[in-house]
Amino acid sequence: MHYIIYLIPFIGAFAGWLVNYLAVKLLFSPSVPKSFLGIQFQGILPKNKKKIAGTLGKLANEEIKPYINELETKITSASNIDKMMPFVEKHIDHFLRVKLAERMPVISMFIGESTIAELKSVFLEELKELFPELMKNYIDGMKEDMDVEQLVATKIEAIQTNQLEALLKHAFGKQLNALGVFSATIGFLIGLIQLLIVLLAR
């Protein structure tokens, strides 16, 4: 009968692994509230999913906002506008030489090279002034329409618990397995210490 005490380290290892397994399981299960002996309980993540989604939404909004502001600064910068000008000039030139002649042939007959060059110059100057304000208004409107915080929170809330569990296990499967081995090892060592104490006390 006394040989059973030598199982203590192995029982400790199993207990350590079991506690870790149940702790991970309780993160996700049960996905809906359940009652036992009058006590209601639910998995930690399903129970707090709305709060977690809101927190992650705020975090995403705080992280993305500086990039949007930086994007606005870069897009509306003079150097960036200058890079766009050759492309714009090409289209204006095509409009004055080809499209205008197709749609208003009479007027195009009175427009020579000097007039085209002058019109292009006027258009380009006006567009240089217009583009920064136009892009700024566009990005401001986009920021108002795109509520990053609400968008992220809604997407996370829509994820099913089993999908979230599969996602996290796929991402952290190795770490969770390593944690299980670590818990079993600690349990085994504690059991070994207990066994030594029992043997020394005999």
Secondary structure, 3 states (H helix, E strand, C coil): CHHHHHHHHHHHHHHHHHHHHHHHHHHHCCCCCEEECCEEECCHHHHCHHHHHHHHHHHHHHHHHHHHHHHHHHHCCHHHHHHHHHHHHHHHHHHHHHHHHHHCHHHHCCCCHHHHHHHHHHHHHHHHHHHHHHHHHHHHHHHHHCCHHHHHHHHHHHCCHHHHHHHHHHHHHHHHHHHHHHHHHHHHHHHHHHHHHHHHHC
